[in-house]
Amino acid sequence: MSSRALLLGLVLAAAATSAGAEKAWSEWYWSPFDADSATATTIHREDDFAIAHNMWFHVQRFFAVLDAADSAEGDGTHTNDTKSEGGAASGDSAAAATEIAFSQNIAVAKLPFANTSAHLHNIKAGMLRGTCLWIDFPFPAFPENMGHWLEALAPVYSCLSNGSWMQAAPEAQGGLGAVIFPNLRREQVEGLSWVMDMLRLTLQPGLEEGAALPRMLFFNELEALNATSWLGFERVLLVHNRYTLPSGRSGFTTPQHAEAFRRAAYAAANVSWGGPAWEARVAPPVITYLMAMNHEPVVNNGEVLTALREVGRSLGLAVRPYSVTPGASFPSFVASMARTGVLVARHGPLLANALFLPPGAVVLELLPYNWEWRGISEIYLNLTRSVGSVHHFAWKANSSEWVMYLEAEDAKYSHWNAEECSSRYCLEAHARAGMVVDTGAVKDLLRDLLPLALKGGSVEQLASRHPWPSSSNVTGGTGLWWDV
């Protein structure tokens, strides 16, 4: 009798476990999957964005389920008649034949079937309904880099504000339903409260009125899926940025989008907006020297501050050193920028805050030596240019005399030219190196520019007066191209 009871108990326990697993499967963030109405994967491309319909995730990878005939001819991509395919896989390589270059870091594998319907009827699947915004973070090894976040988010804000993403085939039903970060883990952004604050601002134009933030999905959630399960994405919105746009355009699409984003940031930080000085593009009489506490060292900080105070005294400007970490709160960043007329800082992630400066403000960026790979020296210039109302200039270390290498071995890169310095080791050597600033050149530049800029001079006029610095003037580089 006792053995029968034990057997019955085991059967009931197994049934309960099975029911629990089924419940967990059906009640996570997806909806039931209707195989009868499912179709093959298609990708609709516009200039600024792409819409993938019925994309799939299975066993740590993203897939496009294609009819074999379509796969032989392409990748399910279609565009408007006047648009180019920009970004679709092409060429004779094996990768192009088997993958779709969907975004900067993520490829979608082609999965052709002679009978797509049969495959879809034979899988255990759930479907994430609605529009899911796809954010491929440009450099996932550096999730604390505010500059790279804004490189990704500024184009998203413009795209959501335009609204054309809702009409593209297949048309959206309502606002954004989810956001997916296919190459980030949740723990990578923990402790960075400003990331979520900036996401709130960015996503607002894509949400229905009064709607809460959509669900945020990181790779953690995806990799937790059972290896036998498939997750479908009904409608995936990918917004192109400078890394995937043929034009390389960066920042907001229009100054109006930048102003709307800045206005929303001021409101979120409880900072007052506008006023007579704002309308006249006369920025606050304050020089802020922005210093990161844990990286981007300027070796002669004391001399730089002394030089800025000399300029400030001669022009009636207060000087305020501002030391901050990437973990500071978003309102503190915005409030500090709102009170700044001149922002001076070494090139680094925190310079992304220049976006929140008032109209007519000036940025003087201190550019390190040999920091030019893939246009990274102009990340923040591109952002402020898209704002349209902020002056942006730079002093650039054009020779190794302005570098203090952290390791003696790093000095071997001192004679490499900018084109040669594209390997990881050369770039990292210059990223961690100390920077010596030519304070005399900085004073001369500011004394020439500020009297005009702080009286409402136009961005275009002053940009032509002091153009952006050219590449480092190193010749006869001794670097080896294959040092990677």
SVG drawing of the C-alpha trace seen along z (x, -y; Angstrom):
<svg xmlns="http://www.w3.org/2000/svg" viewBox="-4 -91 64 93">
<polyline fill="none" stroke="black" stroke-width="0.4" points="0.0,0.0 2.8,-2.4 4.6,-1.6 1.4,-2.5 1.1,-5.7 4.7,-6.6 4.2,-5.8 1.1,-8.0 2.9,-10.8 5.7,-10.7 3.2,-10.8 1.4,-13.8 4.7,-15.6 5.8,-15.0 2.5,-16.3 2.8,-19.4 6.3,-20.1 5.2,-19.8 2.2,-22.1 4.5,-24.6 7.0,-24.5 4.1,-25.0 2.8,-27.9 6.2,-29.5 6.4,-29.1 3.1,-30.7 3.2,-33.5 6.5,-35.1 6.7,-38.2 5.4,-36.5 2.0,-35.6 0.7,-32.3 2.0,-31.4 -0.5,-30.8 1.4,-28.7 -1.6,-28.9 -1.2,-32.6 2.6,-32.8 4.7,-33.7 8.3,-33.7 10.6,-36.5 10.7,-39.7 12.8,-42.8 11.6,-46.2 14.3,-48.8 14.1,-52.6 17.0,-55.1 16.9,-55.6 15.4,-52.4 14.5,-48.8 11.5,-46.7 11.9,-42.9 8.7,-40.9 8.7,-37.5 12.3,-37.3 13.3,-34.4 15.6,-33.6 16.7,-30.1 19.7,-28.5 21.6,-31.8 21.1,-33.1 18.7,-35.2 17.2,-33.6 15.3,-34.6 13.0,-31.8 12.8,-31.9 11.2,-30.0 14.0,-28.2 13.2,-30.0 13.5,-33.4 16.7,-32.4 18.3,-31.5 17.4,-35.0 18.1,-37.1 17.3,-37.5 13.7,-38.5 14.7,-42.2 12.5,-44.6 12.6,-48.4 10.7,-51.3 11.3,-51.8 13.5,-54.8 15.5,-53.3 18.7,-51.3 19.0,-48.1 21.8,-49.6 22.8,-47.0 21.5,-43.8 24.0,-41.0 25.6,-40.9 28.6,-39.5 30.0,-36.1 31.4,-35.3 30.1,-32.4 28.9,-34.8 26.8,-36.8 25.3,-33.6 24.3,-32.4 23.7,-35.6 21.9,-38.9 23.9,-41.9 21.0,-43.2 22.8,-45.7 26.4,-46.8 27.3,-43.9 24.5,-41.3 24.0,-39.1 20.8,-37.2 21.3,-33.7 19.3,-32.6 17.2,-29.5 15.7,-28.3 12.9,-25.7 11.3,-23.9 8.1,-24.1 8.2,-27.0 4.7,-26.3 5.6,-22.8 8.6,-24.1 6.5,-26.6 3.9,-24.0 6.6,-21.7 8.2,-24.0 7.5,-25.0 7.3,-28.7 6.0,-31.9 5.6,-35.3 6.5,-38.7 3.6,-40.8 3.8,-44.4 6.9,-46.5 10.1,-45.7 12.8,-48.4 16.2,-46.8 19.2,-48.7 22.5,-47.2 25.0,-49.0 27.9,-50.2 30.7,-49.0 29.3,-46.5 32.6,-46.3 32.0,-49.9 28.3,-50.2 29.2,-53.0 30.2,-55.2 27.5,-58.0 28.8,-59.1 28.1,-55.7 24.7,-55.6 23.8,-58.9 25.2,-57.8 22.6,-55.0 19.7,-56.9 19.7,-60.3 18.8,-58.7 16.2,-56.6 14.6,-59.7 14.5,-61.3 13.0,-58.2 10.3,-57.8 9.5,-61.5 9.1,-61.3 6.5,-58.5 7.2,-56.9 8.2,-53.7 4.6,-53.1 3.4,-53.2 6.2,-51.0 5.1,-47.5 3.9,-45.8 2.1,-48.7 2.4,-49.0 -0.5,-48.4 0.0,-50.9 3.3,-52.2 6.5,-50.3 5.8,-47.1 9.4,-46.2 13.0,-47.2 15.7,-44.5 19.4,-44.9 20.8,-41.9 24.4,-42.4 24.2,-43.7 23.5,-42.0 21.4,-43.6 24.2,-43.6 26.3,-45.8 24.0,-48.8 23.2,-48.2 24.3,-51.3 24.0,-53.6 20.7,-55.2 21.2,-57.8 20.9,-55.0 17.3,-54.4 16.6,-58.1 17.9,-58.7 15.9,-55.7 12.7,-57.2 13.3,-60.5 14.3,-58.6 11.3,-56.3 8.6,-58.8 7.7,-59.7 7.2,-56.0 4.8,-55.4 1.0,-55.8 -0.1,-58.7 0.1,-57.8 1.9,-54.5 4.6,-53.2 8.0,-52.3 8.0,-49.1 9.6,-46.0 13.4,-46.0 14.9,-42.7 18.6,-42.0 20.5,-39.0 20.1,-37.4 16.4,-36.8 17.0,-35.4 19.7,-32.9 17.5,-31.6 15.1,-30.1 15.0,-26.4 17.2,-25.1 14.1,-23.4 12.1,-26.7 11.8,-29.4 10.9,-33.0 9.4,-35.0 9.4,-38.8 6.4,-40.0 7.8,-43.4 11.4,-44.5 12.4,-48.2 16.1,-48.8 17.1,-52.5 20.4,-53.2 23.2,-55.2 26.5,-56.5 28.0,-53.0 25.3,-51.6 24.2,-54.6 26.1,-55.0 26.3,-58.7 27.8,-58.2 25.4,-60.8 25.4,-61.1 23.2,-62.7 19.7,-63.9 18.2,-64.2 17.1,-67.8 17.9,-70.6 14.2,-70.6 14.5,-67.0 17.5,-68.0 15.7,-70.9 12.7,-68.7 15.0,-66.1 16.8,-68.8 13.5,-70.4 12.3,-67.0 15.7,-66.4 15.4,-69.8 11.8,-69.0 12.9,-65.5 15.7,-67.2 13.4,-69.9 15.6,-72.6 14.0,-75.8 13.9,-76.3 14.1,-79.4 14.2,-83.1 15.5,-86.3 19.2,-85.2 18.2,-81.8 16.3,-83.4 19.2,-85.7 21.6,-82.7 23.7,-84.3 25.0,-81.5 25.6,-81.7 28.9,-83.5 30.5,-80.3 33.4,-78.2 33.0,-74.6 36.1,-72.4 34.8,-68.8 37.1,-66.2 36.3,-62.5 37.4,-61.0 38.4,-57.6 39.9,-58.0 41.0,-60.4 43.7,-62.0 45.1,-65.5 48.6,-65.6 48.7,-69.3 45.2,-69.9 46.5,-72.6 48.0,-74.6 44.8,-74.2 42.6,-75.5 45.0,-78.5 44.8,-79.3 41.0,-79.1 40.9,-81.4 43.1,-83.9 40.7,-83.9 37.7,-84.1 39.1,-87.1 39.8,-89.0 36.3,-88.3 34.2,-88.4 33.5,-84.7 33.4,-82.4 35.4,-79.2 34.0,-76.0 35.9,-72.6 33.4,-69.8 34.6,-66.2 32.1,-63.5 31.9,-59.7 29.8,-57.8 27.6,-56.7 26.3,-60.2 22.6,-60.9 21.1,-62.2 19.5,-65.3 22.9,-66.4 24.4,-66.2 21.6,-68.3 21.6,-70.9 25.4,-71.4 25.2,-71.8 22.3,-74.2 24.4,-76.6 27.4,-76.4 28.4,-78.8 31.8,-77.3 32.5,-73.6 36.2,-72.5 37.0,-68.8 39.3,-66.1 37.7,-63.9 35.7,-61.3 32.3,-59.8 31.1,-62.6 31.4,-65.2 28.1,-63.7 26.5,-66.1 27.3,-69.0 24.0,-68.1 22.3,-69.7 24.1,-73.0 22.0,-76.1 21.9,-77.8 25.1,-79.8 27.3,-77.8 30.8,-76.9 32.6,-73.5 36.4,-73.3 37.4,-69.7 40.9,-68.6 41.7,-65.9 44.3,-63.3 47.1,-62.3 46.4,-59.7 42.7,-59.3 41.1,-59.1 40.1,-55.5 36.8,-55.3 36.0,-58.9 36.0,-58.6 37.6,-62.0 34.4,-63.6 31.8,-61.7 30.9,-64.7 31.4,-67.2 28.8,-65.3 26.3,-65.4 26.7,-69.1 26.5,-69.8 23.1,-68.0 21.9,-70.3 22.8,-73.3 23.0,-76.0 26.2,-75.0 29.7,-76.1 32.3,-73.3 36.0,-73.8 39.1,-71.7 42.7,-71.9 44.5,-68.8 47.7,-67.1 49.4,-66.8 52.6,-65.2 53.9,-62.8 55.3,-65.7 51.8,-66.1 51.5,-62.5 52.7,-60.9 52.4,-57.1 51.2,-55.0 53.6,-52.1 57.1,-52.5 56.3,-49.9 53.4,-52.1 55.9,-54.7 56.7,-52.5 53.4,-53.8 54.5,-57.4 55.6,-57.6 52.7,-55.8 50.5,-57.9 46.8,-58.1 46.2,-55.6 48.6,-53.1 47.2,-53.4 44.1,-51.3 45.1,-48.2 43.6,-47.5 47.0,-47.9 47.8,-51.2 44.4,-52.6 44.4,-51.4 47.8,-52.8 46.6,-56.3 43.3,-55.9 45.1,-55.3 47.9,-57.7 48.1,-61.0 47.6,-64.1 49.6,-67.3 47.7,-70.4 49.3,-73.4 47.7,-76.0 49.1,-78.9 47.3,-77.7 44.1,-77.1 44.2,-80.7 44.7,-82.2 41.9,-80.2 39.4,-81.1 40.3,-84.8 39.7,-85.0 36.4,-83.1 34.6,-83.8 34.0,-87.6 32.1,-86.8 30.5,-83.5 29.1,-84.8 27.5,-87.8 25.4,-85.7 27.8,-85.1 26.5,-82.5 27.8,-78.9 28.6,-79.0 30.6,-82.2 32.8,-81.1 33.3,-77.5 34.9,-79.0 37.1,-81.2 38.5,-78.2 38.0,-75.0 38.2,-71.5 41.8,-70.4 43.3,-68.2 44.8,-64.8 48.0,-64.4 51.1,-65.6 53.2,-62.5 55.3,-61.3 57.5,-58.3 55.5,-56.0 57.4,-52.9 54.3,-50.8 53.6,-47.4 50.2,-47.0 49.9,-43.4 50.3,-44.3 46.8,-43.4"/>
</svg>
